Amino acid sequence: MKKLAIAALAAALLGGVAHADIIKVGVVGPFSGPFALQGKNFKAGIDAYMALNGNSVGGDTIEIIYRDVPTADPAQSKALSQELVVKEGVQYLAGFYFTPDAMAATPLLEQANVPMVVMNAATSAIVTKSPYVVRTSFTTWQTSTPIAKVAFDGGTKKVISVVSDYGPGVDAEAAFKTGFEAAGGEIVEAIRIPLQTNDFSPIMQRIKDSGAEGVFAFLPSGPTTLGFVKAFNENGLKEGGIKFFAPGDLTQESDLPALGEAALGLTTTFHYAVSHDSAENKKFVEAAAKAIGNPAELSFPAVGAYDGMHVIYKMIDATGGEQDAAKAVDAVKGLAWESPRGPVTIDAESRHITQNIYLREVARADDGTYYNKEIQTFENQGDPGLAVVK
Amino acid sequence: MQTVFSIGVDAFAYGMVLFVISIGLSVTMGLMRVVNLAHGAFAMIGGYIASYAARDLGLAYAVAVMLAIAGTILIAIPVERLLYRRIYGQSELTQVLMTIGITFCIIGIANYVFGPTLKTIPAPDALRQPISLGFRTVSAHRLFVIACGTAVALGLWYFIERTAFGVKMRAAVDNAAMAAALGVRTEVVYAVSFAVAVGLAAFGGVVGAELLPIEPYYALRYMVTFLVVVSVGGAGSIPGALAACLLLGAIDTTGRYLMPEFGEFFFYLAVIAIVWLFPRGLAGRAE
């Protein structure tokens, strides 16, 4: 009898909250392996947003389901995305650190009626693959174009471009070349080096021999960048007055403790620096640092994830928790808000984020740590790379 | 002409870095007949200890190097007793499976304990200066690595070829049962050889960290390079390993300078050619 009463009570309680649904968001990213730190940043950004804004929208509870794709692996990314949609019943797909992973999952979106919020993958073409893709990160074109202007205006007319031979590297080279030649500068040589390069001394010699006044570089962050920057200093190029230009991936905050003095004075352009001075950012950094554990590990994927969650919350709000991808995406077209990185807008046509790009210099703080110091702002930058894709 | 010298210096320095890191593997594979894929993992442990000692504890570079070698050997001794001792004389597949398992465990532990970020080993100021050679500048650290490589090559050659222990070691390797019958304590010989190989790995990991930075995936990232150097040189041969490192270093550096877009094409082309001409490596001994 007692049991029955409890069961009845439980049923009544369950019935009482039945109208509030659980909305699942599937996040695909590298949570183990060599890029685990970037996945950890995704998680920190998402946790920070949910800590500051609560875990429910209009009575619906948001549940995040993580799936791990350790390195760029389109097949696994597609399989896991499909599993999230079919078995877990997620209403939103998000995350995606690598371009191939995002590309592989785009064919699922329309049939599954699921929007995708790209929190990192930075190739311009992704948003053209499906009308349900929204991106809150950046593109390599977007962050590499302003540095060309900085270089030219700073009096450097001849530049040698050195990039790692992979998608983002080739993108960065094209973006810089387009911008720099449009400004009137000359690319004396464009070198693509293999991803597995340990010793950069021969490349440095090549830069020296080319007679360029500056070098534009794009390499994957981590060991490759460290080796490149060290070789740049040790072979006397820095002393020789050769300028160094790069997009900000190279000096991401989590690598600065290792790069340290070698990176001092490097100028990069990027959409976000952890040091960005604003009330929004202070709030974000505090929450994200708590989520990630070690504040020194905080870097740009966190802000992409944080803003990605903002977009997803708006989508859930607009659809009232119903699964309607077209309505959700429409609702965020033209959405403007104050992100930790500054004012941002989702461009209504491309569904890519329009944002400020900052020129930064690696500087030493009073406590001996290194940070990216913002020194110039390029306001409301769209993605110049889309013109090339179309 | 200046360019030729310049590439020559880079090639020599890179070859020596490869040598310092790989020679320990050459010892385990050639003299102890163990395909030790965890070699890079031990180099990595050395790097982490040195980084911790020099960066977090603020100890001098020389002390950090000593601690790294001693610490890595201390960690390796129980591993040798408990795990490696079981795979001496087993088939290569068993050895490969076990050592790659050890590698993954060490990667996981390093990732958990030290985090996924890069670790640097701050070198003393004297090693950080660019030094002018007349026709170009190189970092003092490169010259230091060249000196270390030379010292390791000479020291190891003397140890194996000229000391009583070296004689016992070669005897134990060639015929363990006969050596034991003649009163050589083969377990001790193996343990000491293993410790020496691991110590060399740690030493290489530390002094080579400028070129191959320390991070959890170090153990996997450079595994192929180490194995290639050993197989081209001929496992167990010090002159062979030295020749292989200098040759491959020269080919790699020249290829990267002249045609960087070809990537590692020339490196592996050279490897194929050498292995085709000398199936046992440059100085490999017949079985």
Interface residues (C-beta under 8 A of the other chain):
Chain A: G33 P34 A36 L37 K40 D165 I191 R192 I193 P194 Q196 T197 N198 D199 S201 P202 I203 Q205 R206 D209 G222 P223 L226 G227 K230 E234 N235 G236 E239 S254 D255 P257 A258 G260 N294 A296 E297
Chain B: T3 S6 I7 D10 A13 Y14 V17 N111 G115 P116 T117 L118 K119 T120 P130 R136 T137 V138 S139 H141 R142 E210 L211 L212 P213 E215 P216 Y217 R221 Y222 T225 D252 T253 T254 R256 Y257 P260 E261 G263 E264
